[in-house]
Amino acid sequence: MVPAPMRTFALLEGAQTFSGAKTFSDLTISDTNIPFTNGSSTLDIQQAGTSELTILNSNAQLTLPTLNLSDGSLLTNGTSRLTNAGALEHITGYTQTSGDFAISSTGTFSTGTGTVSLNGDTNHCRR
């Protein structure tokens, strides 16, 4: 007879349900849809130092990976930064290093206290 600690085994055919802690040191998932069916879920990276979660398309094709938030918002530390509608919010000290800053609907352009500089041609301003 096989000793008690060595009797556990599983046949990995068909649908499987696991409960409790499991450790996998090398895991490849070939499915294109991984449903989380128990409500909110967390990917908890339990490294003591600085760590990083990377989305990488390593299939040697000239395609880039896309993070698609089909609903909801992008949050950092529990605060919404980008809504699903594309609006930035709660951005402290907003900085834009290139491109045009345009207001596409009615609204008010306001600044904080201090000097405001308008560089470039301002001849097209209404008076």
Buried (B, 14 or more C-beta within 10 A) or exposed (E): EEEEEEEEEEEEEEEEEEEEEEEEEEEEEEEEEEEEEEEEEEEEEEEEEEEEEEEEEEEEEEEEEEEEEEEEBEEEEEEBBBEEEEEEEEEEEEEEEEEEEEEEEEEEEEEEEEEEEEEEEEEEEEE
